[in-house]
Amino acid sequence: MTESAATTTTTSPSPQETVRGPRHRNVLGNAARGALIGLVETIPGVSGGTVALVTGIYDELIDSGHHLTSAVRRLVTGPDRRQGVLNELRAVPWVLVVPLMIGMALAVLLVAGPMAHLVETSPQLMRALFFGLVLGSVLVPIKLSGGAWRAPELALFAAGALGAFVATSLPGAALEPSPWVIAPAAAIAVCALVLPGLSGSFILLTLGLYQPTLRAVDALDIGYIAWFGLWALVGLVVIVRIMRVLLVRHHRGTMVVLAGLMIGALRTLWPWQDAGGGLLAPEANWPLLIATAIGGVVLVQLLVLIEGRTIDRDRDTGGGGDPSAIAPAGS
């Protein structure tokens, strides 16, 4: 869609809003939804976007993000900055967004410390759990791609898997949490709020920034948190907008590449590793770790099953919920 067309559509309600109207007006319920999303965002392999789908607020969140990013764009580029920004902000369902953000923040603050402790004290067990969670989540983009892949899709999947495996095998894959490493990581990790099946914590774990970020949150390191939040906002404005375009124009290919990236990056979560991240053969504790990984797969698939039933119910009642409709009109 051209820029002029986007300008004319962002100030009016989306077709979904026109048909359904804002649905979630229970403040405590929205805070609870936010807490659940915040909880899973600290767990590599479980996507906040998937939980948003399961809890029935995905469409409204995408619309809200669309209006917020459009407000920023209007503020920077115009035209009619003041009125344009006000129109965009009025279109945001704040009674959903504000409690949701508060619930997410409280959940992350409460869970970050215990999660970092578990990763440090039981690394093999936690890697096995995360391995299963991510492996189960790969089925989400595969399903959203429509399946029945042909040679071009298989090539895209293989390229994504190989690229991620090579990248995570490099000696520098575990990066020092310097400001210029945190910045792109935060901007990319925020994409997890747009793509069901992609975990922001998994991205941080792949880059070696998972534990440093959890420790910073647990210790209320305001400098780290503020810098991370600033670049997450940049990612929301820039990268998420790019992802929305890709999902509208190249939805199938984007999902295929995403599935490949997730499979290739599983190398980071292999339970048996040496101090330098090299892969080792399974040890005597393999039955426990295999069972833990299977439990992770089952947990994610239960979420996917609930998500599918939620979408079917919404479709039957005229509420939309097409899982392929990742981005609304006007992107």
C-alpha positions as CSV (number, residue, x, y, z in Angstrom):
1,M,0.0,0.0,0.0
2,T,1.3,3.4,-0.8
3,E,2.1,6.0,1.9
4,S,-0.8,8.2,0.8
5,A,-3.2,5.4,1.1
6,A,-1.9,4.4,4.5
7,T,-2.3,8.0,5.6
8,T,-6.0,8.0,4.7
9,T,-6.7,4.7,6.5
10,T,-4.9,5.0,9.8
11,T,-7.1,7.7,11.2
12,S,-10.3,5.6,10.9
13,P,-11.3,2.3,12.6
14,S,-10.1,-0.8,10.9
15,P,-12.7,-3.1,9.3
16,Q,-12.4,-5.4,12.3
17,E,-13.1,-2.6,14.7
18,T,-16.1,-1.6,12.6
19,V,-17.6,-5.1,12.7
20,R,-16.8,-6.1,16.3
21,G,-15.9,-2.9,18.2
22,P,-13.5,-3.0,21.1
23,R,-14.3,-6.2,23.1
24,H,-12.1,-6.3,26.2
25,R,-13.2,-3.7,28.7
26,N,-12.5,-5.6,31.9
27,V,-9.5,-3.9,33.4
28,L,-8.6,-6.7,35.8
29,G,-9.0,-9.2,33.1
30,N,-6.7,-7.2,30.8
31,A,-4.1,-7.0,33.6
32,A,-4.3,-10.8,34.0
33,R,-3.8,-11.2,30.3
34,G,-0.8,-9.0,30.4
35,A,0.6,-10.9,33.4
36,L,0.3,-14.2,31.4
37,I,2.0,-12.7,28.4
38,G,4.8,-11.2,30.6
39,L,5.2,-14.6,32.3
40,V,5.7,-16.5,29.0
41,E,7.9,-13.8,27.6
42,T,10.5,-14.8,30.2
43,I,10.5,-18.4,29.0
44,P,12.4,-19.1,25.7
45,G,10.2,-21.0,23.3
46,V,6.8,-19.7,24.3
47,S,5.6,-16.7,22.3
48,G,3.7,-13.8,23.8
49,G,2.0,-13.4,20.4
50,T,0.6,-17.0,20.7
51,V,-0.7,-16.3,24.2
52,A,-2.3,-13.1,22.9
53,L,-4.1,-15.3,20.2
54,V,-5.2,-17.8,22.9
55,T,-6.6,-15.1,25.1
56,G,-8.5,-13.4,22.2
57,I,-6.7,-10.0,22.2
58,Y,-4.3,-10.5,19.3
59,D,-6.2,-8.5,16.7
60,E,-6.8,-5.6,19.0
61,L,-3.1,-5.6,20.0
62,I,-2.0,-5.5,16.4
63,D,-4.4,-2.7,15.7
64,S,-3.2,-0.8,18.8
65,G,0.5,-1.2,17.7
66,H,-0.5,0.0,14.2
67,H,-2.1,3.2,15.6
68,L,0.8,3.8,18.0
69,T,3.5,3.5,15.4
70,S,1.4,5.6,13.0
71,A,1.2,8.3,15.7
72,V,5.0,8.3,16.0
73,R,5.3,8.5,12.2
74,R,2.8,11.4,12.1
75,L,4.7,13.2,14.8
76,V,8.0,12.9,12.9
77,T,6.9,13.4,9.3
78,G,3.4,15.0,9.4
79,P,1.3,16.2,7.8
80,D,-1.0,17.9,10.3
81,R,1.1,16.6,13.2
82,R,-1.1,17.6,16.2
83,Q,-4.4,16.5,14.9
84,G,-3.0,13.4,13.1
85,V,-1.3,12.2,16.3
86,L,-4.4,12.9,18.4
87,N,-6.6,10.9,15.9
88,E,-4.2,7.9,16.1
89,L,-4.0,8.0,19.9
90,R,-7.8,8.2,20.2
91,A,-8.1,5.0,18.1
92,V,-6.0,3.0,20.7
93,P,-8.1,1.0,23.2
94,W,-6.2,2.3,26.2
95,V,-8.5,0.4,28.6
96,L,-6.9,-2.7,27.1
97,V,-3.4,-1.5,26.5
98,V,-2.6,0.2,29.8
99,P,-3.7,-2.6,32.2
100,L,-2.0,-5.1,29.8
101,M,1.3,-3.3,30.0
102,I,1.1,-3.0,33.8
103,G,0.3,-6.7,34.1
104,M,3.2,-7.6,31.8
105,A,5.7,-5.4,33.7
106,L,4.7,-6.8,37.1
107,A,4.9,-10.4,35.9
108,V,8.4,-9.9,34.4
109,L,9.7,-8.2,37.6
110,L,8.4,-11.1,39.7
111,V,9.6,-13.9,37.5
112,A,12.9,-12.6,36.2
113,G,14.9,-13.4,39.3
114,P,13.7,-17.0,39.9
115,M,14.0,-17.8,36.2
116,A,17.6,-16.5,36.0
117,H,18.4,-18.6,39.1
118,L,17.0,-21.7,37.6
119,V,19.0,-21.2,34.4
120,E,22.2,-20.7,36.4
121,T,21.7,-23.6,38.8
122,S,20.2,-26.2,36.5
123,P,21.4,-25.3,33.0
124,Q,21.0,-28.8,31.4
125,L,17.5,-29.2,32.7
126,M,16.4,-25.7,31.7
127,R,18.0,-26.1,28.2
128,A,16.1,-29.4,27.8
129,L,12.8,-27.6,28.7
130,F,13.5,-24.7,26.4
131,F,14.5,-27.1,23.6
132,G,11.1,-28.8,23.9
133,L,9.2,-25.5,24.1
134,V,10.9,-24.2,20.9
135,L,10.6,-27.5,19.0
136,G,6.9,-27.4,19.8
137,S,6.6,-23.8,18.8
138,V,8.1,-24.5,15.3
139,L,4.8,-26.0,14.4
140,V,3.1,-22.6,14.7
141,P,4.8,-20.9,11.8
142,I,4.6,-24.2,9.8
143,K,0.8,-24.2,10.3
144,L,0.5,-20.5,9.5
145,S,2.5,-21.0,6.3
146,G,-0.3,-23.2,4.9
147,G,1.8,-26.4,4.7
148,A,2.3,-28.5,1.5
149,W,5.8,-26.9,0.9
150,R,7.3,-27.1,-2.6
151,A,10.9,-26.8,-3.7
152,P,11.1,-23.0,-3.2
153,E,9.7,-23.2,0.3
154,L,12.0,-26.1,1.2
155,A,14.9,-24.1,0.0
156,L,13.9,-21.1,2.1
157,F,13.5,-23.4,5.1
158,A,16.9,-25.0,4.6
159,A,18.5,-21.6,4.1
160,G,17.0,-20.3,7.3
161,A,17.9,-23.4,9.3
162,L,21.5,-23.4,8.0
163,G,22.0,-19.7,8.6
164,A,20.8,-19.9,12.2
165,F,22.8,-23.0,12.9
166,V,26.0,-21.4,11.6
167,A,25.4,-18.1,13.3
168,T,24.8,-19.8,16.7
169,S,27.9,-21.9,16.2
170,L,30.2,-18.9,16.0
171,P,32.5,-18.3,19.0
172,G,31.0,-14.9,19.4
173,A,27.4,-16.1,19.6
174,A,27.5,-15.5,23.4
175,L,27.8,-11.7,23.3
176,E,28.9,-9.3,26.0
177,P,25.9,-7.1,27.1
178,S,27.4,-3.8,25.8
179,P,25.0,-1.0,24.9
180,W,25.5,-1.5,21.1
181,V,24.8,-5.3,21.4
182,I,21.7,-4.7,23.6
183,A,20.3,-2.2,21.1
184,P,19.7,-4.5,18.1
185,A,18.8,-7.4,20.3
186,A,16.0,-5.5,22.0
187,A,14.8,-4.1,18.7
188,I,14.6,-7.6,17.2
189,A,13.2,-9.4,20.3
190,V,10.2,-7.1,20.2
191,C,9.1,-8.9,17.0
192,A,7.9,-11.7,19.2
193,L,4.9,-9.5,20.0
194,V,3.9,-9.7,16.3
195,L,4.8,-13.2,15.3
196,P,3.0,-16.1,17.0
197,G,5.6,-18.9,17.5
198,L,8.6,-16.5,17.9
199,S,9.9,-16.0,21.5
200,G,11.7,-12.8,22.4
201,S,13.5,-14.6,25.2
202,F,14.6,-17.3,22.7
203,I,16.2,-14.5,20.6
204,L,18.0,-13.2,23.7
205,L,19.1,-16.7,24.7
206,T,20.5,-17.3,21.3
207,L,22.5,-14.1,21.5
208,G,23.7,-14.8,25.1
209,L,21.7,-11.9,26.6
210,Y,19.0,-13.9,28.3
211,Q,20.5,-14.1,31.8
212,P,22.1,-10.6,31.8
213,T,18.7,-9.2,30.9
214,L,16.8,-11.2,33.5
215,R,19.4,-10.2,36.2
216,A,19.2,-6.5,35.2
217,V,15.4,-6.6,35.6
218,D,15.6,-8.5,38.9
219,A,18.1,-6.0,40.2
220,L,16.1,-3.0,38.8
221,D,19.1,-1.8,36.8
222,I,17.4,1.3,35.5
223,G,20.2,2.1,33.0
224,Y,20.0,-1.3,31.4
225,I,16.2,-1.4,31.5
226,A,15.8,2.1,30.0
227,W,18.3,1.4,27.2
228,F,16.7,-1.9,26.4
229,G,13.2,-0.3,26.5
230,L,14.3,2.5,24.2
231,W,15.5,0.2,21.5
232,A,12.5,-2.1,21.9
233,L,10.4,1.0,21.1
234,V,12.6,1.6,18.1
235,G,12.0,-2.0,17.0
236,L,8.3,-1.6,17.5
237,V,8.3,1.4,15.2
238,V,10.7,0.2,12.6
239,I,11.2,-3.6,12.6
240,V,7.7,-4.5,13.5
241,R,6.4,-2.3,10.6
242,I,8.8,-4.1,8.2
243,M,7.6,-7.4,9.5
244,R,4.0,-6.4,9.0
245,V,4.7,-5.6,5.4
246,L,6.5,-8.9,4.9
247,L,3.6,-10.8,6.5
248,V,1.1,-9.0,4.2
249,R,3.0,-9.4,1.0
250,H,5.1,-12.5,1.6
251,H,3.3,-14.2,4.4
252,R,4.0,-17.8,3.4
253,G,7.7,-17.2,2.7
254,T,8.1,-15.3,6.0
255,M,6.6,-18.2,8.0
256,V,8.8,-20.7,6.2
257,V,12.0,-18.8,6.9
258,L,10.9,-18.3,10.5
259,A,10.4,-22.0,11.0
260,G,13.9,-22.6,9.5
261,L,15.5,-20.0,11.8
262,M,13.9,-21.6,14.9
263,I,15.0,-25.1,13.9
264,G,18.6,-24.0,13.2
265,A,18.8,-22.0,16.4
266,L,17.9,-25.1,18.5
267,R,21.6,-25.7,18.4
268,T,21.9,-23.1,21.3
269,L,19.5,-25.2,23.4
270,W,21.1,-28.6,23.1
271,P,21.2,-29.8,26.7
272,W,24.8,-31.2,26.7
273,Q,27.4,-28.5,26.0
274,D,30.9,-27.8,27.3
275,A,31.9,-24.5,28.8
276,G,32.6,-22.9,25.4
277,G,29.2,-23.9,24.0
278,G,30.5,-26.9,22.1
279,L,28.0,-29.8,21.6
280,L,28.6,-33.0,23.6
281,A,27.1,-36.5,23.4
282,P,24.1,-37.3,25.7
283,E,25.1,-38.2,29.3
284,A,23.6,-40.7,31.8
285,N,20.8,-38.2,32.6
286,W,19.4,-38.4,29.1
287,P,16.1,-40.0,30.1
288,L,15.2,-37.2,32.5
289,L,16.2,-34.5,29.9
290,I,14.4,-36.2,27.0
291,A,11.3,-36.4,29.2
292,T,11.6,-32.7,30.1
293,A,11.9,-31.8,26.4
294,I,8.9,-33.8,25.5
295,G,7.0,-32.1,28.3
296,G,7.9,-28.8,26.7
297,V,6.6,-29.9,23.3
298,V,3.3,-31.1,24.9
299,L,2.9,-27.8,26.8
300,V,3.2,-25.7,23.7
301,Q,0.9,-28.0,21.7
302,L,-1.7,-27.6,24.4
303,L,-1.5,-23.8,23.9
304,V,-1.8,-24.3,20.2
305,L,-4.8,-26.5,20.6
306,I,-6.5,-23.9,22.8
307,E,-5.6,-21.2,20.3
308,G,-7.1,-23.2,17.4
309,R,-10.4,-23.8,19.3
310,T,-10.5,-20.1,20.2
311,I,-10.1,-19.1,16.6
312,D,-12.8,-21.6,15.5
313,R,-15.2,-20.3,18.1
314,D,-14.6,-16.7,17.1
315,R,-15.1,-17.6,13.5
316,D,-18.3,-19.4,14.2
317,T,-19.7,-16.4,16.2
318,G,-18.6,-13.9,13.5
319,G,-15.6,-12.6,15.5
320,G,-13.0,-13.1,12.8
321,G,-9.7,-14.6,14.1
322,D,-8.2,-15.8,10.9
323,P,-4.7,-17.0,12.0
324,S,-3.3,-15.9,8.7
325,A,-4.5,-12.4,9.1
326,I,-1.4,-11.3,11.0
327,A,-1.6,-7.7,9.9
328,P,-4.7,-5.6,9.5
329,A,-5.5,-3.5,6.5
330,G,-3.7,-0.2,6.2
331,S,-0.2,-1.5,7.0
